[in-house]
Amino acid sequence: MVRCRIPSASIGDPAMSSAASSGKASLLERVRRGIRDIPDFPAPGILFRDITPLLEDATLFRDVTDAMALPFRAQQVTHVAGVESRGFVLAAPVAQSLGAGFIPVRKQGKLPWKTARRSYGLEYGTDQLEIHADACPPGSRVLVVDDVLATGGTARATAELIGEIGGVVVGFSFLIVLDALAGTAQLDGCRVETLIRF
């Protein structure tokens, strides 16, 4: 079961969402231009949203991570959890922006210390995630950051792992939400913010 400290799912219109309203001119359009579609990757029938062009633009990269942190500035976030691998790229600067620690959530067998583990479903299969058993002290206020919310399996497994080790999820911040895959249903009752929806 996913337990969140802030029980308010709050994905809104991307042009009006709190994360997108950072005051930067046309951030939403700049983000759209920084994402390219790759058909049939990593499997036939999957349309992959490639964010590497966005990451290559230093100003846009900074503006995006600042905007992803913005809705949670008043939430006393102590840790930001990033999911392997693109989630790491976004979560680490979000953690620095919030003055929080960073927690890597990795695929099975990649972490060197004692771990908690969860299986989860993907659009195109299943996998397992692990977190260090001592990644944060009990009661820590953890923000989960990832690049894309698709079916919600990865995000839900991450939240469950954080709860298992004693942390409290204060919300989720995604760069992209894929509405057609209904991933927010996996995070019912949790605060969810995004910059852009497809």
C-alpha positions as CSV (number, residue, x, y, z in Angstrom):
1,M,0.0,0.0,0.0
2,V,1.3,3.5,-0.9
3,R,1.1,5.9,2.0
4,C,1.6,9.6,1.5
5,R,1.9,12.4,4.0
6,I,0.1,14.8,1.7
7,P,-3.2,13.3,0.4
8,S,-3.9,15.4,-2.6
9,A,-3.4,14.2,-6.1
10,S,-2.7,17.4,-8.0
11,I,-1.8,16.9,-11.6
12,G,-3.3,19.8,-13.4
13,D,-3.3,21.3,-16.9
14,P,0.4,21.3,-17.8
15,A,0.3,24.9,-18.9
16,M,-1.2,25.9,-15.5
17,S,0.4,23.4,-13.1
18,S,2.4,24.8,-10.2
19,A,5.5,23.2,-11.4
20,A,5.2,24.7,-14.9
21,S,4.4,28.2,-13.6
22,S,7.9,29.1,-12.5
23,G,7.8,32.4,-14.3
24,K,10.1,31.3,-17.1
25,A,8.9,32.4,-20.5
26,S,7.5,29.5,-22.4
27,L,9.1,26.8,-20.3
28,L,6.4,24.4,-21.4
29,E,7.2,24.9,-25.1
30,R,10.9,24.7,-24.4
31,V,10.4,21.4,-22.6
32,R,8.3,20.1,-25.6
33,R,11.1,20.9,-28.0
34,G,13.6,19.2,-25.7
35,I,11.7,15.8,-25.9
36,R,11.9,13.6,-29.0
37,D,9.8,10.6,-29.8
38,I,11.5,7.3,-30.6
39,P,9.1,4.7,-32.0
40,D,9.5,1.0,-31.2
41,F,12.0,1.5,-28.4
42,P,12.8,-0.5,-26.2
43,A,10.3,-2.9,-27.8
44,P,7.9,-2.9,-30.8
45,G,4.8,-0.8,-30.2
46,I,6.4,1.4,-27.5
47,L,6.8,5.2,-28.2
48,F,9.8,6.3,-26.1
49,R,10.0,9.9,-24.9
50,D,13.7,10.7,-25.2
51,I,14.8,13.6,-22.9
52,T,18.5,13.7,-23.8
53,P,18.0,16.8,-26.0
54,L,16.6,18.6,-23.0
55,L,19.5,17.5,-20.8
56,E,22.0,18.8,-23.4
57,D,20.7,22.3,-22.9
58,A,22.3,23.6,-19.7
59,T,19.8,26.4,-19.1
60,L,16.7,24.2,-19.9
61,F,18.0,21.4,-17.7
62,R,18.4,23.8,-14.7
63,D,15.0,25.4,-15.4
64,V,13.3,22.0,-15.5
65,T,14.8,20.7,-12.3
66,D,14.1,24.0,-10.5
67,A,10.4,23.7,-11.7
68,M,10.2,20.1,-10.5
69,A,11.4,21.2,-7.1
70,L,9.2,24.3,-6.8
71,P,5.9,22.7,-5.6
72,F,7.6,20.9,-2.7
73,R,9.7,23.8,-1.4
74,A,7.4,24.2,1.6
75,Q,7.1,20.5,2.4
76,Q,10.3,20.1,4.5
77,V,11.6,17.4,2.2
78,T,14.6,15.6,3.8
79,H,15.4,13.2,0.9
80,V,14.7,12.9,-2.8
81,A,14.6,9.4,-4.2
82,G,15.6,9.0,-7.9
83,V,14.8,5.9,-9.9
84,E,17.4,4.3,-12.1
85,S,18.5,5.6,-14.4
86,R,17.0,8.8,-15.9
87,G,15.4,9.5,-12.5
88,F,18.9,9.9,-11.1
89,V,19.7,12.7,-13.6
90,L,16.7,14.7,-12.5
91,A,16.5,13.8,-8.8
92,A,20.0,14.7,-7.8
93,P,19.7,18.4,-8.8
94,V,16.1,18.5,-7.4
95,A,17.6,17.3,-4.1
96,Q,20.3,20.0,-4.2
97,S,17.6,22.6,-5.0
98,L,15.6,21.5,-1.9
99,G,18.6,21.1,0.4
100,A,17.8,17.4,0.7
101,G,19.8,14.2,0.6
102,F,19.6,11.9,-2.5
103,I,18.5,8.2,-2.4
104,P,19.3,6.0,-5.4
105,V,16.6,3.4,-6.2
106,R,18.3,0.8,-8.4
107,K,17.7,-2.4,-10.3
108,Q,18.3,-5.6,-8.5
109,G,21.9,-6.4,-7.6
110,K,23.3,-2.9,-8.2
111,L,23.5,-1.6,-4.6
112,P,26.4,-2.8,-2.4
113,W,24.7,-2.8,1.1
114,K,21.7,-4.5,2.7
115,T,18.5,-3.8,0.6
116,A,14.8,-3.9,0.5
117,R,13.3,-5.2,-2.8
118,R,10.1,-4.9,-4.7
119,S,8.9,-6.3,-8.0
120,Y,7.0,-4.0,-10.4
121,G,5.3,-4.0,-13.8
122,L,6.4,-2.0,-16.8
123,E,4.6,-1.3,-20.1
124,Y,6.7,-4.0,-21.6
125,G,7.5,-6.5,-18.8
126,T,8.4,-6.7,-15.1
127,D,11.5,-5.9,-13.1
128,Q,12.7,-5.4,-9.5
129,L,13.9,-2.4,-7.6
130,E,16.1,-2.1,-4.5
131,I,16.8,0.5,-2.0
132,H,19.4,0.5,0.8
133,A,17.8,-0.5,4.1
134,D,19.4,2.5,5.8
135,A,18.8,5.0,3.0
136,C,17.0,7.4,5.3
137,P,16.1,7.6,9.0
138,P,12.5,6.6,10.1
139,G,10.1,9.5,9.6
140,S,12.2,11.1,6.8
141,R,10.1,13.1,4.3
142,V,10.9,11.8,0.9
143,L,10.0,13.2,-2.6
144,V,10.1,10.7,-5.4
145,V,11.4,12.0,-8.7
146,D,11.5,10.3,-12.1
147,D,11.4,11.3,-15.8
148,V,8.2,9.6,-16.8
149,L,5.1,8.3,-15.1
150,A,3.7,5.6,-17.4
151,T,1.8,2.6,-15.9
152,G,2.8,3.7,-12.3
153,G,4.4,0.4,-11.3
154,T,7.9,1.8,-10.8
155,A,6.6,4.8,-8.8
156,R,4.4,2.6,-6.6
157,A,7.2,0.1,-6.0
158,T,9.5,3.0,-5.0
159,A,7.0,4.4,-2.6
160,E,6.5,1.0,-1.0
161,L,10.2,0.6,-0.6
162,I,10.5,4.0,1.1
163,G,7.7,3.1,3.4
164,E,9.3,-0.3,4.2
165,I,12.5,1.4,5.5
166,G,10.5,3.9,7.5
167,G,10.3,7.0,5.2
168,V,7.2,8.9,4.4
169,V,6.5,9.9,0.8
170,V,5.4,13.6,0.6
171,G,4.8,13.4,-3.1
172,F,6.0,12.6,-6.6
173,S,7.5,15.0,-9.2
174,F,7.7,13.8,-12.8
175,L,8.9,15.5,-15.9
176,I,6.3,13.7,-18.1
177,V,3.0,11.9,-17.4
178,L,1.6,9.6,-20.0
179,D,-2.2,10.0,-19.4
180,A,-3.3,7.1,-21.6
181,L,-1.5,4.6,-19.3
182,A,-3.3,5.8,-16.2
183,G,-0.3,5.6,-13.9
184,T,-1.8,8.1,-11.4
185,A,-4.3,5.4,-10.4
186,Q,-1.4,3.5,-8.8
187,L,-0.6,6.6,-6.6
188,D,-4.1,7.3,-5.4
189,G,-4.2,9.8,-2.6
190,C,-0.7,11.0,-3.2
191,R,0.4,14.5,-4.4
192,V,1.6,14.2,-8.0
193,E,3.2,17.1,-9.9
194,T,4.3,17.1,-13.5
195,L,5.7,19.6,-16.1
196,I,4.1,18.1,-19.2
197,R,1.5,15.5,-20.1
198,F,1.0,13.5,-23.2
